[in-house]
Amino acid sequence: MSIFLKCLFKLRSLFLIKERNTKQITEGVFFIPGQDEMIPDAHVYVIGSRSSKDLTLIDAGLMGKDQYKLQAILKLGIEFSDIKRVIMTHTHLDHLGCLPGILKELPNAELWMHVSEGEPLERGDDRIVLGLEMFRDMCQAQFGINPGDFALKVDRKLEGGETLTIGDMSWEVLHIPGHSPGCIGFYNRPGKILIPGDVVYANHAIGRFDLFGADGPHLYNSLLKLAELEVNILLPGHNRIVEDLPAGYIHETAREWGRTLNSGPTNMRYIFPVQGRWKF
């Protein structure tokens, strides 16, 4: 099977099943599903015990989705003042786009992310945010994005290897580059919960690896790193969550994609679901 057809099959199966319900997944983990349109909108997770009043938002979402995400937080019974930080798994537009609007409503929240994406963001370098230069004109026309719009102050720059004790929970920070240079995941060992950003999804799908700063072999190594973990609950950046992950799932995903990821640069064409059709 060609690389293109393989990517088409995986992405198609990925988008056919959608999670639509905001809900509590387990103690200290809340799920706010993305609202995909022509461009996918990232899921948001809120982690931490409610009683701790030390909650964390994982990712933000696409431009224009800030009010939806903020209202979903309130519907979960969470006060904005209890959210102390927003941590980005990475800074692509579908995860970062509505962050400025969300931060305006979270008076106590700091912004954390990996150093390799935090430093360019602070300088106003939006190449990682946009992913491809071809997206620049489209984003300017559709969303009114201008240079410097995402030159945000980053309060803490993570490196990977940290253990965060936040919200009465413990989360290991994993640097898992490949989809972008500063992708980070979060692993709760007691609950066997993994938040991998866009590195691995359900249906043995993975994040694209042709964007600015992306790297196929690095993504393969990141999959192998995640495969070493015992994971029961997989909470990816898009599409369906998996609450009973089969043993060996991530290793099998790495094996399936290994040849493609290690074969050198790949010209992938991104596929968007639009009103039941597929747009190339």
C-alpha positions in Angstrom: 0.0 0.0 0.0 1.3 3.5 -0.9 2.2 6.0 1.8 -0.6 8.2 0.5 -3.3 5.5 0.6 -2.1 4.4 4.0 -2.4 7.9 5.4 -5.8 8.3 3.8 -7.1 5.1 5.3 -5.8 5.9 8.8 -7.1 9.5 8.8 -10.5 8.5 7.4 -11.0 5.8 10.1 -9.8 8.3 12.6 -12.4 11.0 11.8 -15.4 8.7 11.3 -15.9 8.3 15.1 -16.3 11.5 17.1 -16.5 12.1 20.8 -19.1 14.9 21.5 -19.8 14.7 25.2 -18.0 16.8 27.7 -17.5 14.5 30.7 -15.4 13.4 33.6 -13.3 10.4 32.4 -12.0 9.4 35.8 -11.1 11.0 39.1 -9.2 14.2 38.4 -9.5 14.0 34.6 -12.2 15.9 32.6 -12.7 15.8 28.8 -13.8 18.7 26.5 -14.1 17.5 22.9 -12.9 19.5 20.0 -15.4 20.9 17.5 -14.0 20.0 14.1 -14.9 22.1 11.1 -12.7 22.5 8.0 -9.7 22.6 10.3 -9.7 20.2 13.3 -10.1 21.6 16.8 -8.1 20.0 19.5 -9.6 18.3 22.5 -9.0 20.0 25.9 -8.4 18.1 29.2 -8.7 19.5 32.7 -6.6 17.6 35.2 -6.6 17.8 39.0 -8.8 17.1 41.9 -11.6 19.7 42.2 -11.1 20.1 45.9 -7.4 21.0 45.3 -8.4 24.3 43.5 -5.1 23.7 41.6 -6.4 22.6 38.2 -4.6 22.5 34.9 -5.9 22.9 31.3 -4.1 20.8 28.7 -4.2 22.6 25.4 -6.7 25.2 24.2 -8.0 24.7 20.6 -8.6 26.4 17.3 -9.4 30.1 16.8 -13.0 31.0 17.6 -13.4 28.0 20.0 -12.6 29.9 23.2 -16.2 30.6 24.3 -17.2 27.0 23.6 -14.3 25.7 25.7 -14.8 28.3 28.5 -18.6 27.4 28.7 -17.7 23.7 28.8 -15.4 24.3 31.8 -18.2 26.0 33.6 -20.6 23.2 32.8 -18.2 20.8 34.4 -18.7 22.8 37.6 -15.1 24.2 37.5 -14.4 27.8 38.5 -12.1 29.8 36.3 -10.1 30.9 39.4 -9.3 27.3 40.2 -7.4 26.8 36.9 -3.8 27.7 37.7 -2.0 26.9 34.4 -2.5 26.0 30.8 0.1 23.5 29.5 0.4 23.0 25.8 1.2 19.6 24.3 2.5 21.6 21.3 1.8 24.9 19.6 0.1 24.0 16.3 -2.7 26.3 15.4 -5.5 23.8 16.2 -4.2 23.6 19.8 -3.0 27.2 20.3 -5.4 29.3 18.2 -7.9 30.3 20.9 -5.4 30.4 23.8 -5.3 34.2 23.9 -9.0 34.3 24.4 -9.0 31.6 27.1 -6.2 33.2 29.0 -8.1 36.5 29.2 -10.8 34.7 31.3 -8.4 32.7 33.5 -6.9 35.4 35.8 -4.7 33.0 37.8 -3.4 30.8 34.9 0.2 30.6 33.9 1.3 29.3 30.4 3.7 26.3 30.3 5.1 24.5 27.3 8.3 22.8 26.1 11.3 25.1 25.8 11.8 24.4 22.1 8.4 25.8 21.2 8.2 28.4 24.0 11.3 30.3 23.0 10.2 30.8 19.3 6.7 31.7 20.4 8.0 34.5 22.7 10.1 35.8 19.8 7.0 35.9 17.6 8.2 33.1 15.3 5.0 31.5 14.1 6.4 28.9 11.8 5.6 26.0 14.2 2.2 27.5 14.9 1.2 27.6 11.2 3.0 24.4 10.2 3.4 25.1 6.5 4.0 28.4 4.7 1.1 27.5 2.4 -1.3 27.9 5.4 -0.2 31.5 6.2 -2.4 33.2 3.6 -5.3 30.9 4.3 -5.1 31.6 8.1 -4.8 35.4 7.5 -7.8 35.4 5.2 -10.0 33.0 7.2 -9.1 34.0 10.8 -7.5 37.4 10.5 -4.2 36.2 11.9 -1.4 38.7 11.7 2.4 38.4 12.4 3.0 38.6 16.2 -0.5 37.5 17.3 0.9 34.5 19.1 4.0 36.2 20.7 2.9 35.1 24.1 4.8 35.2 27.4 5.6 31.7 28.6 5.8 31.4 32.4 7.5 28.0 32.6 9.5 26.2 29.9 9.5 22.4 30.4 12.2 20.1 29.0 10.8 16.7 29.6 11.7 14.4 32.5 9.9 16.6 35.1 7.3 15.1 37.5 4.6 17.6 38.1 2.7 17.4 41.4 -0.4 19.4 40.6 -4.0 19.2 41.6 -3.2 16.4 44.1 -2.0 14.2 41.2 1.4 13.3 39.8 2.1 13.6 36.1 5.3 12.7 34.3 6.3 15.1 31.5 7.5 13.2 28.4 9.4 15.0 25.6 8.1 13.2 22.5 9.2 15.1 19.4 8.4 14.3 15.8 5.0 15.8 15.1 6.6 19.0 16.2 9.9 19.7 17.9 8.5 20.4 21.4 5.7 17.9 21.7 5.2 16.8 25.3 2.9 14.2 26.7 1.7 13.6 30.3 1.6 10.3 32.0 -0.2 9.5 35.3 1.4 6.3 36.5 -1.1 5.3 39.2 -4.0 5.7 36.8 -2.1 4.5 33.7 -3.4 7.5 31.9 -1.5 9.0 28.9 -2.1 12.4 27.3 0.1 12.2 24.1 -1.0 15.3 22.2 -1.0 14.5 18.5 1.7 11.8 18.6 -0.6 8.8 18.7 -4.4 8.4 18.3 -7.0 5.7 18.3 -7.2 3.4 15.2 -3.4 3.0 15.1 -3.2 6.6 13.6 -0.4 9.1 14.3 0.2 12.8 13.9 1.5 14.1 10.6 5.2 14.5 10.2 5.6 16.9 7.3 5.1 20.2 9.1 7.8 22.7 10.1 10.1 21.2 12.7 8.5 17.7 12.3 10.7 14.6 11.8 9.6 11.1 11.0 12.4 9.2 12.7 12.0 11.3 15.8 8.3 10.5 15.8 9.0 6.8 15.5 11.4 7.0 18.5 8.7 8.9 20.5 6.2 6.1 19.7 8.7 3.6 21.0 9.2 5.7 24.2 5.5 5.7 24.8 5.2 2.0 24.0 7.3 1.3 27.2 4.5 2.7 29.4 1.6 0.7 30.7 -1.4 2.6 29.4 -5.1 1.9 30.1 -6.6 5.3 29.2 -5.4 7.1 26.0 -6.4 10.7 25.7 -5.2 12.0 22.4 -5.5 15.5 20.9 -8.2 14.6 18.4 -10.9 12.1 17.7 -12.0 9.3 20.0 -10.5 8.6 23.4 -9.8 5.1 24.5 -10.6 4.1 28.0 -9.6 0.4 27.8 -6.5 0.4 25.6 -5.3 -3.0 24.5 -1.9 -4.1 25.8 0.8 -3.5 23.2 -1.3 -1.0 21.2 1.3 1.7 21.0 4.1 -0.7 20.1 1.9 -2.2 17.4 1.3 1.3 16.1 5.0 2.1 16.0 5.7 -1.2 14.2 3.0 -0.4 11.6 4.3 3.0 10.9 8.1 2.3 11.3 9.0 1.9 7.6 7.1 5.0 6.6 8.5 7.2 9.4 12.1 6.1 8.7 11.9 6.3 4.9 12.9 9.9 4.6 10.9 13.1 3.8 7.3 12.4 2.8 5.0 14.6 0.8 1.7 14.2 2.7 -1.5 15.9 1.7 -3.6 16.7 4.7 -7.2 15.5 4.7 -10.0 17.4 6.3 -13.4 16.1 7.0 -16.0 18.6 5.7 -19.7 17.9 6.0 -19.2 14.2 5.5 -16.8 14.6 2.6 -13.0 14.6 2.4 -11.2 17.7 1.3 -7.6 17.4 0.1 
